[in-house]
Amino acid sequence: MSVKQSQYGIGLDRTPANYVPLTPLSFLARSAAVYPDHISTVYEGRVFTWAQTYARCRRFASFLASQNIGYGDTVAAMLPNIPAMNEVHFAVPMAGAVLNALNIRLDAPSIAFQLDHGGARIILVDPEFAGVISEALKLMTGPKPLVIDVDDANFANGKRIGKLEYEGALSQGDENFAARLPEDEWDAIALSYTSGTTGNPKGVVTHHRGAYLNAVSNILAGNLGQHPVYLWTLPMFHCNGWCFPWTVAAAAGINVCLRKVEPTKIFELIKQHGVTHMCGAPIVYNTLINAPDAPKKSGARPVVGLIAGAAPPVAVLEGAESIGIKLTHVYGLTEVYGPASVCAEQPGWDDLPADQRAQRKRRQGVPYPLQEAVTVLDPETMQPVPRDGETVGEVMFRGNIVMKGYLKNEKATQEAFAGGWFHTGDIGVLDEHGYIIIKDRSKDIIISGGENISSVEVEDVLYKHPAVLFAAVVAKPDSKWGEVPCAFIELKENARATEAEIIAFCRSQMSGFKTPKAVVFGPIPKTSTGKIQKFMLRDQVNSAKAISA
């Protein structure tokens, strides 16, 4: 069978003049050329311009090249939100290598696995994590990476474990180093590991094209405009900071670095630097809302905040407004570069009463501007569920902002992409407007007496109680019903509540079968990004689902 030839394919070839592979490295080069004297980064008295940041990135890329680091090599980083962590997001791919940003809360065995699995040739280490990295290096079974210390005068009692310090490495590099741009935009730019609660985590491989597109999508979805002032409350290791190192470079903004999430410090930085944007999990905003020195709306500087995860409690959305933060809900996973859908606001929402406005804004929404699709499908038929807000299915993504796949795990990659969609494992519905509403993770649905109970729905009610700071609901084995909801509650400072009071409060606002049958008070375990570690809670109550990832 002959293939039809189009007139538009004759003599109209792809050339260097009309095609350049997409890469976020272009954003840094442009901002340094167009806005060389604009501030790029501030951190504890240190200030860099875009020209200086570009030079520093090229210096470190040059150093990496001198160490024979190039195409396909992995460079790991165990760093908090300091300038060096932002810089390596550019310097490492400039050398043609792949950045593996490590979760700073991980233990030594987990780090050792990731360094071995990813084949890290170099690792940058902050003094705060020297101990755990030293232990991880001992546990490695493969070749050990070269260790480069990244000193920070703002962390006391740190120690060096490497042969070289970061600034020393920069001094050896050439600031005129020519960045190695990808020959193919499908080339890997980053390696990020999913949380492995049962066995080893999976290595998510992302590419230059996706990083470029999601960086631009962040600008559009978050209304960043030009020259935003971005506060780093979100860990840069988490999905590469949701691609925001590249986003801020594209918008020629200011990176306000923050070593640790501390409410008092955050409020100071917002006021001092005129912060316009920030990101975080619901738990981060809830901490700010309940901080003793939280500003009142009338005296607060307006900040746009992106909030991610399952539906944030209405109390968090309303509370954020009370301290001057206007939240936009985004949703995604490591496999889709962080957020890849957004609850796109519609005209008139701001005129609604606070509770109605919050109900609309807590949806997971629609595709990111440059993501092809996100919807809810029946995983058996792969057909969209009705837009009735009731019929559940699995949330799935498709498009350019989806990972290449899992490193050295073809089986898991094929399963994740079955049917031509990325399967998230999240259970959701579609409302009448086509907006996604997540009901739960598939493993967090509680099946009590044959009835499905959404833990998110129960948690939303718990957050309405005035004494509740944080809440999580998991399945607890029950001889009669199979399993029932069990609530874990972390109370606000100086607040008091009893199990009977909490249960009665829930019963007054929801069906009896959805009401928690047990309440456990105390600190709730959380990840470094503020997500509650439900697998630990399931284990605590001997849930049948305690072994779920």
Secondary structure, 3 states (H helix, E strand, C coil): CCCCCCHHHCCCCCCCCCCCCCCCHHHHHHHHHHCCCCEEEEECCEEEEHHHHHHHHHHHHHHHHHCCCCCCCEEEEECCECHHHHHHHHHHHHCCCEEEECCCCCCHHHHHHHHHHHCEEEEEECHHHHHHHHHHHHHCCCCCCEEEECCCCCCCCCCCCCCEEHHHHHHHCCCCCCCCCCCCCCCEEEEEECCCCCCCCCEEEEEHHHHHHHHHHHHHHHCCCCCCEEECCCCCCCHHHHCHHHHHHHCCCEEECECCCCHHHHHHHHHHHCCCEEEECHHHHHHHHCCCCCCCHHHCCCEEEEEECCCCCHHHHHHHHHCCEEEEEEEEEHHHCEEEEECCCCCCHHHCCHHHHHHHHCCCEEECCCCCEEEEECCCCCCECCCCCCCCEEEEEECCCCCCEECCCHHHHHHHCHHHCEEEEEEEEECCCCCEEEEEEHHHCEEECCEEECHHHHHHHHCCCCCEEEEEEEEEEECCCEEEEEEEEEECCCCCCCHHHHHHHHHCCCCHHHCCCEEEECCCCECCCCCECHHHHHHHCCCCCCCCC
